[in-house]
Amino acid sequence: MHPRMKADQTPDPRDKRLRERLETIRARSEKSTSWRAPMRYLSRLVNQNGVVPVRARLSREDLAFLAGARDEVIVFAELGVRLLDLHRPQASGGITSDPDRPIRRCRACMSRWPCPTFRAIDDALDH
């Protein structure tokens, strides 16, 4: 076996930690109650101070989700922006038959533009 191949197959502890954190966030989010439907009703209840007095029954899962949701959304937004900064198009510098539409590649992964990472972000945000 090639030594490089063995090193590539060794699990990275950071990968495991990140995957576990993402799975925890996903599980906590899926267990919590969606506020999408009540928001239409609640938005009409905003008082003069700009707040809505809410009396709600919240489960443990709802509280766990709400406790970290703001910080997690900020982290994911920053991650998305950083990924977009990394994965952006650049001219490939090759010869093209259409000079008005040169071939472009991602500057990070060198895939043809739009690269898989950019498409994944675009698909996720359009979902």
N, C-alpha and C positions, 0 to 999 in steps of 0.2 A: 504494500500500500504506500502511496506517495505521502510523505510527511505533511505536505500542505493540505492534502485532502483530509487527513485525520484531524488537523487543527480546525478546519472549516466545519467538521461535524461535531466538534465539542460545543455543547450548549453554552451560551453566554449567560451568566447569571443576571446581567442587566436586562437581557431580553425577557427572561422569566419574570423578573420583578415588574417590568413594564406591562407585560401581558396580564399578570395577575391584577395589577392596579386597574387596567382598562376593563377587565372582566368584572371586577368588583363594582366599578362605576356603572357598567352596563346592567348588571344584576340589580343594583340598588335602584337604578332608574326604571327598570321594567317592573319592579315590585311596587313602586310608588303610584299614587293615583294621578291621572292626567287632569290638569286644570284647564284644558282647552275648551271644553263645553261650558263650564261655569264662568269662564272669563267673559263671555258675551253678556251674561247677566250681571256679573260683578262690576264690569266697567261702567254700567249705568248707575251704580251706587256711589260713585266718587262724590265725596262731600266738598264743602267750601274749602277745607284745608288740604284737599287733594288726596285724601285717603279714603279707603273703604273699610268701615268697621265690619269685620268678618267674624262670624262664629262658625267654626268648622270642627268636625271630628277628624282628627289626624291619627293615622296608624303609626306604629313605630317605624315602619318602612318609609312613610311620608316624612317623618321628622328626620330620619337619617339622610334621606335624599335632600331635603331642604337645607339641612345643616351645611352640606358641602357643595350644593349646586352652583352657587355664585362663583366660588373659587375655581371649580372644575370647568365651568363655561369659559372663564377668563383664560385658563391654561390651554384649553382646546382652541380657542380663538388665536392665541399667541402661537400655538403649534401650527395652525393652518397658515398663518401669515409667514412664519419662518419657512415652512415647506414651499410656499409659493415664491418666496425670495430665492430659495435654492433651485427650484424647478421652474425655470423660465426659458423662453426661446432665445436662441442665438443663430445667426447665419451659419450654415455648415461649411461655407467656404468652397464648396465643390462647384463643378460646372453644371449648369442647369439649362434646359431647353427653353425655359420661360424666365427671362431676366426680371420680369415684373413680380414673379412669385418664386423667389429663391427657396430652396430646400432649407428648412430650419430644424435644428436639433435642440434638445434640452441641454442646458449648460452643465447640469449635475450628473445626469445618467446617460447622456448622449443618445437617447432614443429619439426617433423622429417625433417632431412636435405635432400635436400635443402628446407628451409622454404619459406613460401609465399612471404615474403619481399625480400629475395635474388632472387627468381624467377622473381618477378616483376621488379627488377633492371636489371637482366639479359635480360629479354624480351624487356624492354625499350631500352637498349643499343644495342641490336641486331637488332632492328627494322629499 
